């Protein structure tokens, strides 16, 4: 009886993980990257999928990604917090 309950729970968790855990974010190339124009007057922000970025670099190998609004160089934006020194210094 106990083994049957465990088996059902394991099966339910596995199905749940497969169903809810396989979002588009896990599909290769569908992750989103954020970019911002380096020209202060423009300041355009935009998003590309990893696949779109890969397609750009296949055609424009080694070239900087241009801003879609003004054509200036774009820089990748991250959501990482700025590094801080530990309290009390080193």
C-alpha positions as CSV (number, residue, x, y, z in Angstrom):
1,X,0.0,0.0,0.0
2,X,2.8,2.4,1.0
3,X,4.8,1.6,-2.1
4,X,1.8,2.3,-4.3
5,X,1.3,5.8,-2.7
6,X,5.0,6.6,-3.2
7,X,4.8,5.4,-6.9
8,X,1.7,7.6,-7.5
9,X,3.4,10.7,-5.9
10,X,6.6,10.1,-7.9
11,X,4.6,9.8,-11.1
12,X,2.5,12.9,-10.4
13,X,5.7,14.9,-9.6
14,X,7.4,13.7,-12.8
15,X,4.4,14.5,-15.0
16,X,4.0,18.0,-13.3
17,X,7.7,18.7,-13.8
18,X,7.5,17.6,-17.4
19,X,4.3,19.6,-18.1
20,X,5.1,22.8,-16.2
21,X,8.9,22.7,-16.2
22,X,9.2,22.6,-20.0
23,X,8.4,26.2,-20.8
24,X,9.7,28.0,-23.9
25,X,12.5,29.5,-21.9
26,X,14.1,26.0,-21.8
27,X,14.0,25.6,-25.6
28,X,17.3,26.4,-27.2
29,X,17.4,29.8,-28.7
30,X,14.3,31.2,-27.0
31,X,15.9,32.8,-24.0
32,X,15.6,36.6,-24.2
33,X,18.6,39.0,-24.1
34,X,18.2,42.7,-23.3
35,X,20.2,45.5,-25.1
36,X,20.5,49.2,-24.9
37,X,21.9,51.8,-27.3
38,X,25.2,53.3,-26.2
39,X,24.4,56.7,-27.7
40,X,23.0,58.7,-24.8
41,X,20.7,60.8,-27.0
42,X,19.0,57.6,-28.3
43,X,18.8,55.4,-25.2
44,X,16.7,52.8,-27.1
45,X,16.3,49.5,-25.2
46,X,15.3,46.3,-27.1
47,X,15.2,42.5,-26.7
48,X,16.4,39.7,-28.9
49,X,16.1,35.9,-28.5
50,X,19.4,34.0,-28.4
51,X,18.4,32.6,-31.9
52,X,18.0,36.1,-33.3
53,X,21.3,37.1,-31.9
54,X,23.0,34.0,-33.3
55,X,21.4,34.6,-36.7
56,X,22.8,38.2,-36.6
57,X,26.3,37.0,-35.8
58,X,26.3,34.3,-38.5
59,X,25.9,37.1,-41.1
60,X,27.9,39.8,-39.3
61,X,30.6,37.9,-37.5
62,X,32.7,40.1,-35.2
63,X,30.6,43.2,-35.8
64,X,28.9,45.0,-32.9
65,X,25.1,44.7,-32.6
66,X,23.5,47.9,-33.9
67,X,20.7,49.8,-32.3
68,X,17.5,49.3,-34.4
69,X,16.5,52.9,-33.9
70,X,19.7,54.9,-34.7
71,X,22.3,52.3,-35.9
72,X,24.8,53.0,-33.1
73,X,26.5,50.3,-31.1
74,X,24.2,48.4,-28.7
75,X,25.4,47.0,-25.3
76,X,24.0,44.0,-23.5
77,X,22.1,44.9,-20.3
78,X,22.2,42.5,-17.4
79,X,20.0,42.4,-14.3
80,X,22.9,41.6,-12.0
81,X,23.3,43.8,-8.9
82,X,26.5,45.8,-8.7
83,X,29.2,44.0,-6.8
84,X,29.8,45.4,-3.3
85,X,32.6,45.0,-0.9
86,X,32.0,42.9,2.2
87,X,31.1,44.8,5.3
88,X,34.3,45.6,7.3
89,X,36.5,45.6,4.2
90,X,39.1,43.0,3.4
